[in-house]
Amino acid sequence: MTAYNRARYIAEAIESVLAQKFSDFELIVVDDGSTDETLEIARRYVKDPRIRTLLNEKNLSDYPNRNQAARFALGHYLKFLDADDTMYPHCLSVMVEQMERFPEAGIGIENEAEHRWSRPYPILLSSAAAYREHFFGRGILSEGPSAVIIRGSVFREFGGFLPERHISDTEFWLRIARKHSLLLCPAGLTWWRQHDEQEHRRGISRGPVIARRYQVAVSALMAQDCPLGAEERGLALQQVRRKYCRGVLSAIARGRLSFVWSLYKGAQETQTQGPG
Amino acid sequence: MNTPLVSVLMTAYNREQYIGEAIESVLAQTLKDFELIIVDDRSIDHTVEIARSYSRDPRVRVYVNERNLGDYPNRNRAAELARGQFLKYLDADDIMYPYCLEIMTEHLTAFGEAAIGIECESEHRWHKPFPLMLSPADAYCEHYFKQGIFSEGPTATIIRTTAFRECGGFAHRRHISDTELWLRIARKRPLVLCCCGLTWWRQHAEQESVSEKADLSVTVNRYLLDVMAVTHKDCPLDLTRQRLVLRKLQRRYLRLIVTAVWHGRLGSALALGRAYVAPAMGQ
């Protein structure tokens, strides 16, 4: 659990972990230099020997702090839970049980659209199937860290999240899914709070986020070890580019020029990046 | 005889292909304190044999009706046989995830006044995690102004047995008797919204809900049901909201009639129109 100024919510988040039916866990809270009472509130719970609280010497920001938390982890699996979200009591037991049943899966992700599947969860997808589902289906890899469980060895194999502020979650899931199978878990395991202080809320419609999402998609599809065949890869790229162009055009139409500029720069950077 | 906490009610008609999986999903529940009542509605395939092969487990009881009762009357029949505090319907072509009973009974136990629990899909709209208790007025508002929470089928619900019996169970209408009962229960008693991902609803070609799409009478009956629900003397909505819903329903329905006329489906338009003119006759 990484936290920055979450005094309002962190108690609820911690209590949702302590209320898990699955009890073989450690809870690592890493405070990123909050200026409010986040850390004090977290420390109230350390009577429980499974809880450790840590304070960063300097502010690392969102994704580097997640990597920091993972460095302290001793568990076989890593389960991120943001300090403003909660887990339902069956979350860990379900996710762990399903990952144990499918040792070939590197990562498990909650999935909402279950009626499309012809069998119940958990559903194991090969790398290619996961990419196909993400790019041509319903963006299964767009879920945030709270919706995910990762095998610890897999996390370390890939070196964790990139430090970029936006979309580094999807970028990481794409990187993992390139080499490992992916497990779709049922929805309703975590509760994702929507509130105004969120990165997501502040950033979702801004140019840099959209530009970064585009870059992440393009570089995943251009990567040498992209699991899709040449034809599907081309189709997915075309689709991603078209959507981006539509975004640029509608921004121009609405006269939002700084927005257009950041999208344009994003596209330039993606081009110079090339495959790899 | 000890009474179980939950009665799982599985009504079945020609479900040999799926019923084994459904039963096994019940036997795999983390909550053990249940009885499973299977009522076969005179299947002509191997449904009963398959069900009986599980009755070594003393919690499983298999019944066969003397004559075919039809979908909802058979659900009432299964409820008559139940001894549990809660009723959990599970259709023979669906399955429950292992933690389903445990979570649903916990939720209803936590909210003692609530008569029914319903799985709810769009949790991101809520400011608190599930379970959430809604008063009758809030539940009706949610259903008619936001997302139709009462459109869920029996597999997505858990019902307090006393509340079911007070209401007299399902009415004998095809297709919409589930929604009709939820509306009736929620008129007087609060309900609990439970988190999603507890049951898995199979979609296949033999289903009632797939074939109903073509069925004009379902559209008519659904409209009549909604009109009756919001004009009922005990409707929990205030008068302003009742009028608002009614107008919304009528507008949507009129659009259907206009579309039917537009496409030259005059017979359909007439059938729809008749119900529009005399909604009171629907009862």
Interface residues (C-beta under 8 A of the other chain):
Chain A: S16 T86 Y88 P89 H90 S93 V94 E112 E114 H115 S118 P120 Y121 P186 A187 G188 L189 W191 W192 R193 Q194
Chain B: I95 Y97 Y99 E102 I103 E121 E123 H124 H127 P129 F130 C195 C196 G197 L198 W200 W201 R202 Q203
